[in-house]
């Protein structure tokens, strides 16, 4: 898969809803219910971070949920890419990038949302063909003001800011012309997941899905 094609597919994922839930899943047994709740609320694109032993099994379970588009986050190595693809992930997300990581994503036909935190990183990724990128950590790197400043010299790139994004500031990010969507964990609070409050998670998802952009 070429980077240009990968970015085209990633852009389609970002277009599905204004928010991509960033999910840290400890128990794979609840993954399908969580996915159904988020999809029912209007958030079909789901990022399961590879931060727990249950993550790959959770991706397998979520991949079976009708209407869901499941990706794997926190991809750091070539093995992560291969494992995510095997588990059923249809896109990948990384906090940054390495050449080897991008090579692996392209070799395994996994559309990638690679992370950039500086103009030089954004320019390198754009030169390689990645016109849709993650901006991480968004708030820690200057947030809306930085992305607004980048929009003038690098208008070809659209971003998914993640890290410190919440319901309170998401709309400000989404108002920027170079923001495709945002990533956030607030739509699936750990306490709600543990208690199985799927109706409550659907309500949070619907609130996020209604954000203007």
Secondary structure, 3 states (H helix, E strand, C coil): CCHHHHHHHHHHHHHCCCEEEEECCCCHHHHHHHHHHHHHCCCCEEEEECCCCCHHHHHHHHCCCCCCEEEEECCCCHHHHHHHHHHCCCEEECCCCCHHHHHHHHHCCCEEECEECCHHHHHHHHHHCCCEEEECCCHHHCHHHHHHHHHHHCCCCEEEEECCCCCCCHHHHHCCCCEEEEEECHHHCHHHHHHCCHHHHHHHHHHHHCCCC
